[in-house]
Structure formats: C-alpha cells, structure tokens
Amino acid sequence: MRSRGLRAHLRLSLGCAGVLLLAAVAAVAAQPAAAADPAPPPPHAPSAIIIDRVTGRVLYGKDVHHRRPMASTTKIMTALLVVQRCPNLSRLITAPPRVVNESGIGLRPGERISVRQALLALMIRSAQDAGVTLATAVAGDEEAFVAMMNAKARALGLHDTHYTNACGNIPDASHYSSVYDLAGLARLAMGNARFRDLVWRQHAVIHWGAGRELPVRSNNLLLHWSWADGVKPGFTGPARYCLVGSGQPGLRPFITATLGAPNRDQDARDHVALFKWASTLYEENTVVNAGDVVASVPLAGGGEVQVVAKTTLTAIVRSAALVRPTLTLPAQFDAAPADGTVVGSVVYRADGVLLGTVKLVVVTPAPPPSAAPAETASPAPADAGSPASVAD
C-alpha cells in the first residue's frame, strides 16, 4: 500500500470568525501534477474504448464517436428497457406472428413464454424471435418499441446512437451506435441487478410453451475468464465482430466496447488486454493517516491551532489521479479549542468521485524538547596520579 497522505500545512485566514470555509483548498497546488496513464496495447478493432465502471471515466479510446453498425449489441438497450418496464419477469407473454421470420430458439406464433425466459434467450442465445416477442409485449409492436429505444437514447445523451429495430440483425444504414455510447449504456445497465443477472451466464436452458426447452450458449468469449460478468457480443457482415464487455480482474470494475473487429477470438483477446492494462492503473492507497496535519486555523488574538485527521482513510485510486480535498472549517477561532475537539471535516475526491470524509480535530503540538545543559569536565586533582605528582 502506497501512502497518498495529504500533509500540506494550510493557513486559513479569512479574518471573519464563524465563517465556514468550503473550498478545494490550496493543498491541491502543492501536490505533484497528475501523470498521464501509460498507453495500452492497441486493439485491432477500428473503434474501441474502456471506461471505469465506477466513475465513467474514459481510460482509453480509439475513434470513440465514430458511428458504426453495432449488430446484436443493440440488445443491451432492448433488455434494459424490458427489465425497467416489466416488474414481474414471471409474466407470460405471447409470441407474435412475426416470429416465423426470425431466428432464435424456435418460438412459434401464439406460444407463451415468460419475460425472464425470453430475456435469457435474447441475451445468451441472441434470439431474434425472443426480441420481437419482448418488444411486442412491452409496446404493442416492434416499431413502437423502437421508438421507445430512440427516446431512451436521447434521454441518456447517446448522441451517436439510432435504432431502427430491436435486435440489430437487420443491416440498415440508419441503425448505428459508437463505442462511447455503448460503454455508457452498458455502465448504466450493469447498475440494474436484474440486467446483471442475465448477462453473466455462459449457459442456460430456455423453457417455454407446453414443455419445450432448449439449451443455449453465449458467444461472449470474455465470459471464459472468471472475473468477467457481461455484457453482449454481436456480428453481422456489415458490422463485423462487436463486443461490449464488463468485468473486474483487479481492484476496479471496467466496461469495454469494440466495433468492427476482424474476428471474434482476437476481439476477446483485445478486451482481456484492455481489462488487465486498466487494472494496473489503480492502487489501494492511504489518502490520509490519522494524526496527519491537514490545516492550521488562526486564533483571533494571534497564533494558530493545528487540526489533524481523526481517522485514517484508504481508497482505491487511479495512480495518475489528483486527490482533491475540500475543507469545512471555521475561518478562525476566538480561543483555542480543547485538544481532541472536532472542529470540521475534509472531503476527498478523485476523478470526480467521493473517496470519503474525515473529521478534523484540534491538536496542540508538543513543545520541542529543551536542550540539556552541557556537562563541564572537572579538572583532575593535582595528586591524582599524574606523572608530575609521582615522587622520585
């Protein structure tokens, strides 16, 4: 564990007793400038991205806003809308006539399947017939559901995204997204527990109708790694290989996305390389130690009082990030508070995310030890056996 204690000695003198100071204080200026993250191994896909799943920070990007066909990664939005709009995943829904033209698990028009089983088929098997059935159940028909998808994209600020179908299997120049939008959408979706429960699975057995069942397997090769927990691959001729991934190989979870990769195996290897590279950027660090001097507050009559951290704060922090403190303290004291009195707090953030809050207490520095007087050597007695005192 590497210490990142912010031990800057701050002098706060606003000259107005009782006023609270709320500022990202000058201690930030005393810290070293943020270093740049090292570059990762470049992915083979023409568009690629990895973001911190906690903060949303882009750690690496390659042509991130280029609008490209996204194949079955479309189904991330489809599944998210369904889990948000269907509180009862056990509810049975009916396959519409259109399923006869769709690939998937072999749903027949009029067959009944639960929302949950259809979602598993959608996200593991990438079943188009399940997607059309879910869209029809939620919105009345696929066209109305696609309108919902586009409205959701606009509401989320996905400016590089437009949908013309619910599954992504139909080549259409008006059906596109970017790795930036896909990563942001996946980050939001992975915040939903019911969505997460769909996308970590490599296998499932889908049950529907009168005793029908089908074992299904995911094409998400990222799930071969134990630390991976999603999200969705895709392929069409125009889109090539696409993958949105999620996982936590180290201290931090990340989201990855690629569009237009040359083949599925290389794409998965590139995602793994991005995950492992990003994991090296983070450390569990001591942000501040108990007893570290955080600030000095002036006394109205002259002098100052030191305030220190009451407790130690540790957090997982990106190595190149600046840890920014925000103090809440009186501008000055009329009289020195007793030692140990809580007089304020400091909030620490990095990459825009709260690391923690620490109370600040007063401490009186111990006086420096007084110098001991130097010892004076006593002169030796004249008859102490020196050569001069020895008798002939």
Summary of the structure (lengths in Angstrom):
residues: 392
radius of gyration: 32.1
end to end distance: 75.5
largest distance: 136.1
contacts: 1296
relative contact order: 0.18
helix: 26%
strand: 31%
